[in-house]
Amino acid sequence: MPTMHMKAMVFPRYGAPDVLTLRDVPRPEPHNDEVRIAVRATTVTAACGLMRRGDTAMARVVLGLFRPRRRFRILGIELCGVVDKVGKDVTRFRVGQRVFGFAGMHAGANAEFVCLRETASLAPAPDGLSDLESASLVDGPTTALYFLRRAKLAPGMRVAIIGASGSVGSAAVQVARHMGAHVTAVCSGNNAELVRGLGAQEVVDYTREDYAQRGVTYDVVFDTVGKSSHRVANHCLVKGGVYAVTVGGAGLVALDLWTRWFSRTRLLFGYSVEKNAALLEVNELTQHGALRPVIDRQYPLAELAEAHRYVEAGHKRGNVVITVAAG
Ligand SMILES: NC(=O)c1ccc[n+]([C@@H]2O[C@H](COP(=O)([O-])OP(=O)(O)OC[C@H]3O[C@@H](n4cnc5c(N)ncnc54)[C@H](OP(=O)(O)O)[C@@H]3O)[C@@H](O)[C@H]2O)c1
């Protein structure tokens, strides 16, 4: 059989957004336990930039020491599309089904087709939401659920969400409200209206005020952008309170363990990787109107480098989505 091809944005070496190039590459064939998805929408996240730059030694051990290994040369961790072919052992999905999901470090969604294991983080896409909207509701809400659950956020508790206007943050504001918490959003004044619209009861403009020095206490400080620290959060956390942070490394894993036993307040760090159950929950939250997408900009696949430049500036509001026309 002749090899079929597809369009994909490939990064043959680490570097600035210009390394991303549109190429014709072989269309992947699903293994027995995989589904092939015709991608309709994907995104650019902060993590995509890290991978493209080959940032952190740890990442390079997996992705490739001096240049990305061949199988990691297509970025894109969030997607929405239609199952176009299934392996012979697949039972969870059928051809023609609309799905949304998370490709993790395997990535590959910045292309017309991607193969994922049927047991990967994949679920039926939310009815009533467009492909772009569904793709934007993968990593943010599932990460918010992961951290806020681990922090044991409960009705009536007070939570401060740092980076409330970002992808994880904008989802966290909505999820925390849904969990019955009192939400203070920490963002710049430009985004105050946005986060209030998502349900935040209070807003702190980080360019004018220090959230930790307002004489207000919180049960949970959720730092979605890694701009604060456990030390700073200690000024405003109640005894037994939690500082949860999405950005860090091995040092924070050690601190996470240490503070479980030897500190007045807890530092919580981890990686939201297994998102299967959370995606089903996201689907339900959207159906109940408890979660809505926040889309800042939209680019076609061929303009992926431009999207990376925008995301890298660090000021996106919610999500940056990419349209992919499969065919
Ligand atoms: N551990 C995990 O499992 C996990 C999962 C997902 C993501 N992450 C990581 O989480 C981080 C956040 O991801 P994201 O996609 O949500 O980020 P993002 O959308 O790129 O964040 C951008 C937002 O951050 C705001 N911001 C910048 N500086 C701020 C500050 N000092 N205080 C408050 N807000 C500030 C910006 O608002 P202004 O324009 O107003 O400054 C902007 O709206 C990334 O590093 C990502 O790799 C980790």
The ligand as an SDF file (V2000), in Angstrom:
LIG
                    3D

 48 52  0  0  0  0  0  0  0  0999 V2000
    1.9140   20.5590   37.0460 N   0  0  0  0  0  0  0  0  0  0  0  0
    1.0380   20.3090   36.0830 C   0  0  0  0  0  0  0  0  0  0  0  0
    0.4550   19.2230   36.0060 O   0  0  0  0  0  0  0  0  0  0  0  0
    0.7190   21.3770   35.0670 C   0  0  0  0  0  0  0  0  0  0  0  0
   -0.3820   21.2290   34.2210 C   0  0  0  0  0  0  0  0  0  0  0  0
   -0.6920   22.2850   33.3420 C   0  0  0  0  0  0  0  0  0  0  0  0
    0.1100   23.4190   33.2950 C   0  0  0  0  0  0  0  0  0  0  0  0
    1.2130   23.4900   34.0990 N   0  0  0  0  0  0  0  0  0  0  0  0
    2.0680   24.6870   34.0970 C   0  0  0  0  0  0  0  0  0  0  0  0
    1.3130   25.7320   34.6590 O   0  0  0  0  0  0  0  0  0  0  0  0
    1.7900   26.9760   34.1680 C   0  0  0  0  0  0  0  0  0  0  0  0
    0.6120   27.8500   33.8240 C   0  0  0  0  0  0  0  0  0  0  0  0
   -0.0030   27.3840   32.6570 O   0  0  0  0  0  0  0  0  0  0  0  0
   -1.1360   28.2490   31.9570 P   0  0  0  0  0  0  0  0  0  0  0  0
   -1.2800   27.6580   30.5930 O   0  0  0  0  0  0  0  0  0  0  0  0
   -2.3200   28.3660   32.8140 O   0  0  0  0  0  0  0  0  0  0  0  0
   -0.4290   29.6850   31.8650 O   0  0  0  0  0  0  0  0  0  0  0  0
   -0.7740   30.8530   30.8940 P   0  0  0  0  0  0  0  0  0  0  0  0
   -2.1670   30.7270   30.4070 O   0  0  0  0  0  0  0  0  0  0  0  0
    0.3000   30.9760   29.8600 O   0  0  0  0  0  0  0  0  0  0  0  0
   -0.6540   32.1140   31.8830 O   0  0  0  0  0  0  0  0  0  0  0  0
   -0.7840   33.3720   31.3640 C   0  0  0  0  0  0  0  0  0  0  0  0
   -1.4990   34.2660   32.3660 C   0  0  0  0  0  0  0  0  0  0  0  0
   -0.6940   34.4340   33.5300 O   0  0  0  0  0  0  0  0  0  0  0  0
   -0.9210   35.7300   34.0320 C   0  0  0  0  0  0  0  0  0  0  0  0
    0.1950   36.1920   34.8390 N   0  0  0  0  0  0  0  0  0  0  0  0
    1.4650   36.4290   34.4580 C   0  0  0  0  0  0  0  0  0  0  0  0
    2.2000   36.8570   35.4890 N   0  0  0  0  0  0  0  0  0  0  0  0
    1.3820   36.8780   36.5680 C   0  0  0  0  0  0  0  0  0  0  0  0
    1.5510   37.2110   37.9320 C   0  0  0  0  0  0  0  0  0  0  0  0
    2.7410   37.6230   38.4320 N   0  0  0  0  0  0  0  0  0  0  0  0
    0.4960   37.1150   38.7630 N   0  0  0  0  0  0  0  0  0  0  0  0
   -0.7020   36.6980   38.3040 C   0  0  0  0  0  0  0  0  0  0  0  0
   -0.9400   36.3780   37.0150 N   0  0  0  0  0  0  0  0  0  0  0  0
    0.1020   36.4680   36.1560 C   0  0  0  0  0  0  0  0  0  0  0  0
   -1.0860   36.5680   32.7860 C   0  0  0  0  0  0  0  0  0  0  0  0
   -1.8850   37.6880   33.0740 O   0  0  0  0  0  0  0  0  0  0  0  0
   -1.3480   39.1960   32.8340 P   0  0  0  0  0  0  0  0  0  0  0  0
   -1.3070   39.3580   31.3370 O   0  0  0  0  0  0  0  0  0  0  0  0
   -2.3710   40.0260   33.4840 O   0  0  0  0  0  0  0  0  0  0  0  0
    0.0000   39.2800   33.4460 O   0  0  0  0  0  0  0  0  0  0  0  0
   -1.7680   35.6120   31.7910 C   0  0  0  0  0  0  0  0  0  0  0  0
   -3.1720   35.8270   31.7010 O   0  0  0  0  0  0  0  0  0  0  0  0
    2.7270   26.6510   33.0040 C   0  0  0  0  0  0  0  0  0  0  0  0
    4.0690   26.8180   33.4460 O   0  0  0  0  0  0  0  0  0  0  0  0
    2.4440   25.1820   32.7150 C   0  0  0  0  0  0  0  0  0  0  0  0
    3.5750   24.5090   32.1890 O   0  0  0  0  0  0  0  0  0  0  0  0
    1.5170   22.5020   34.9750 C   0  0  0  0  0  0  0  0  0  0  0  0
  1  2  1  0
  2  3  2  0
  2  4  1  0
  4  5  1  0
  4 48  2  0
  5  6  2  0
  6  7  1  0
  7  8  2  0
  8  9  1  0
  8 48  1  0
  9 10  1  0
  9 46  1  0
 10 11  1  0
 11 12  1  0
 11 44  1  0
 12 13  1  0
 13 14  1  0
 14 15  2  0
 14 16  1  0
 14 17  1  0
 17 18  1  0
 18 19  2  0
 18 20  1  0
 18 21  1  0
 21 22  1  0
 22 23  1  0
 23 24  1  0
 23 42  1  0
 24 25  1  0
 25 26  1  0
 25 36  1  0
 26 27  1  0
 26 35  1  0
 27 28  2  0
 28 29  1  0
 29 30  1  0
 29 35  2  0
 30 31  1  0
 30 32  2  0
 32 33  1  0
 33 34  2  0
 34 35  1  0
 36 37  1  0
 36 42  1  0
 37 38  1  0
 38 39  2  0
 38 40  1  0
 38 41  1  0
 42 43  1  0
 44 45  1  0
 44 46  1  0
 46 47  1  0
M  CHG  2   8   1  16  -1
M  END
$$$$
